[in-house]
Amino acid sequence: MFNGIHHVAIICSDYQRSKYFYSQILKLEIINETYRVQRQSYKLDLRLPDNSQVELFSFPDAPQRPSYPEAQGLRHLAFSVDDVESVVAYLVDHDIEVEAIRVDELTGKKFTFFSDPDGLPLELYQS
């Protein structure tokens, strides 16, 4: 019935800062950028190598979403990577704070967490 995840939508507080983070630091490919005058809002479509997408939105005066302690709803966005250690080193070189690498007790795969500019939890998960 389902073929995969098409996209994840993220509302950011500072569009230019988040655009830079996702396109320049995380290196997601920009597909399309639209400014919607009637909403005073940007929509940025970004693509990952497997063709899944992240939609980045800006809305004036969007409320903050509670994250810690854990709130109900989407918990985090996980990115599949070939080598957790090398991606962690890359992020640290770009002044991104990353948690210690852990091993999933169920799969034996390495993983860790970091945050986007708005504190959205992002995960790296070994392929």
LOBASE-212987 format. One line per field, with one value per residue (C-alpha): residue in one letter; x, y, z; residue number from 0. Coordinates in steps of 0.2 Angstrom, whole numbers, plus 5000, padded with zeros to 4 digits. Example, Ala and Ser with C-alpha at 12.3 -4.5 7.8 and 13.67 -1.06 7.14 Angstrom:
<kelums>
rest <- [A_S]
px <- [5062_5068]
py <- [4978_4995]
pz <- [5039_5036]
nr <- [0_1]
</kelums>
This chain:
<kelums>
rest <- [M_F_N_G_I_H_H_V_A_I_I_C_S_D_Y_Q_R_S_K_Y_F_Y_S_Q_I_L_K_L_E_I_I_N_E_T_Y_R_V_Q_R_Q_S_Y_K_L_D_L_R_L_P_D_N_S_Q_V_E_L_F_S_F_P_D_A_P_Q_R_P_S_Y_P_E_A_Q_G_L_R_H_L_A_F_S_V_D_D_V_E_S_V_V_A_Y_L_V_D_H_D_I_E_V_E_A_I_R_V_D_E_L_T_G_K_K_F_T_F_F_S_D_P_D_G_L_P_L_E_L_Y_Q_S]
px <- [5000_5014_5029_5039_5040_5038_5042_5043_5038_5047_5042_5057_5059_5073_5071_5088_5097_5087_5089_5108_5108_5098_5106_5124_5128_5117_5119_5101_5098_5087_5073_5062_5060_5044_5039_5020_5016_4998_5005_5021_5029_5044_5042_5059_5059_5074_5079_5089_5099_5084_5072_5063_5061_5061_5049_5055_5042_5043_5027_5026_5024_5023_5022_5036_5033_5037_5051_5059_5052_5046_5029_5017_5019_5033_5048_5063_5068_5081_5094_5101_5120_5134_5146_5140_5158_5162_5146_5148_5166_5159_5145_5157_5169_5154_5151_5136_5134_5132_5127_5139_5137_5127_5123_5104_5102_5090_5099_5117_5117_5126_5116_5116_5107_5110_5098_5093_5094_5076_5081_5072_5080_5088_5096_5110_5107_5119_5113]
py <- [5000_5013_5015_5025_5042_5056_5071_5078_5096_5107_5125_5135_5151_5159_5154_5159_5151_5135_5136_5137_5123_5110_5115_5120_5110_5094_5096_5092_5097_5112_5107_5123_5139_5148_5164_5165_5183_5180_5169_5179_5162_5153_5135_5126_5109_5099_5082_5068_5055_5042_5055_5058_5076_5089_5104_5119_5132_5149_5157_5173_5171_5152_5145_5135_5116_5108_5095_5091_5083_5072_5078_5068_5068_5066_5063_5065_5064_5051_5051_5035_5036_5024_5029_5038_5042_5052_5061_5066_5072_5082_5090_5094_5102_5113_5118_5107_5099_5080_5067_5052_5038_5024_5006_5001_4986_4978_4980_4982_4998_5014_5030_5047_5063_5082_5096_5109_5127_5127_5112_5099_5082_5074_5057_5049_5030_5018_5010]
pz <- [5000_5005_4994_5007_5014_5002_5013_5030_5033_5045_5051_5056_5066_5055_5037_5031_5045_5043_5024_5026_5039_5028_5011_5015_5031_5028_5009_5005_4987_4984_4972_4973_4983_4983_4992_4995_4997_5004_5018_5020_5020_5011_5006_5002_4994_4998_4991_4999_4988_4989_4982_4999_5003_5017_5015_5025_5029_5037_5045_5054_5073_5072_5090_5097_5098_5115_5114_5131_5141_5127_5120_5110_5091_5080_5090_5078_5060_5057_5042_5036_5034_5029_5042_5058_5064_5048_5048_5066_5063_5048_5059_5073_5061_5057_5075_5077_5094_5092_5106_5110_5097_5104_5098_5095_5107_5095_5078_5083_5072_5078_5080_5088_5089_5085_5083_5069_5072_5081_5092_5081_5086_5071_5071_5061_5059_5052_5036]
nr <- [0_1_2_3_4_5_6_7_8_9_10_11_12_13_14_15_16_17_18_19_20_21_22_23_24_25_26_27_28_29_30_31_32_33_34_35_36_37_38_39_40_41_42_43_44_45_46_47_48_49_50_51_52_53_54_55_56_57_58_59_60_61_62_63_64_65_66_67_68_69_70_71_72_73_74_75_76_77_78_79_80_81_82_83_84_85_86_87_88_89_90_91_92_93_94_95_96_97_98_99_100_101_102_103_104_105_106_107_108_109_110_111_112_113_114_115_116_117_118_119_120_121_122_123_124_125_126]
</kelums>
